[in-house]
Amino acid sequence: MCIAVPAEVIEIREGNIGIVDYGDLQQEVRLDLVDVKVGDFVLVHVGFAIQKISREEGLKTREIFRQVYAAMQESD
C-alpha cells in the first residue's frame, strides 16, 4: 500500500523544486506533476507532489495523521 501525505507549498524554487510544510517538518519535493502556487496543498508521495488538494482537505487529513500517530505513541 502506498500513502501520500498532505503538505502546504511554502516556496517554489527554480527547476520545479518546492519546499513543502507537513506541519512540523519541511522538505524539498518535485513539482513536475502538478501546477501549484505558494499556499496550495498537495499530496506528496516519495518526494513528488502528485495531486493538488483543497486547503480544507489538506488540514483535515493532516489532523487525522496526527491523531493516528498520537494513538500509536500511547499504545507503546
N, C-alpha and C positions, 0 to 999 in steps of 0.2 A: 504494500500500500504506500502511496506517495502522499505527502502532506505539503500544502502550500501555506505559508504564514503571511498574514496581513501586515503591511508596513506602510508608513507615510513617506512619500518622496519629499526630502527636505533640501536637496541640492541636485542640480544636473550639471555634470561636467562634460568636457569635450570627449568625443568618442563614444557617445551613448552610455556613459557611466553615470549611475545615480547613487546618491547617498540616501539610504532609507533609514527610518527610525521605527523600531519594533516596540517602542515604549520605554525600554530601559537599555537598549542596545542599538548602536548604529553600525551600518555595514555598507560596503560598496556592492552594487548589483548591476548587471547588464540590463539596459532598457531597449534592446534591439527589437523585442517582440511586441511592445506596447507604445502608444502615443500618449505621453503623460506630461504634466507640468508640475512644478513645485506645489505641494499641498494635496496632490492626488493620492489616493490609496491604491495599492496594488497587492496582488498575491505574489509571493516570492517562493520559488522552488529552485533548489540547487544553484543559487546565485543569479537567477534570471527572474525579472518581473514578467510574469506570464499572463496576467489579466488585470485590467483596471476594475476597481470596485468602488461602490459609494463610500463616502466617509462614514455614514451610519453603519453600514455593514462591516467596515473595517474595524471600527471601535467596538462594536458588539462582539465580533469574532475574537478580537484581541482580549476582551474581558473573559470570554469563555475559556480561552487558552490559559489565562492567569488563574482562573478558578480550578481548572483541572490540575495545573502544576501545584497549586497550594494544597489540593486534596492529596496528591501523590506524596508531598512532603510530610503531611500529617500522618499518613499511614506507615511511614518508616519507623 
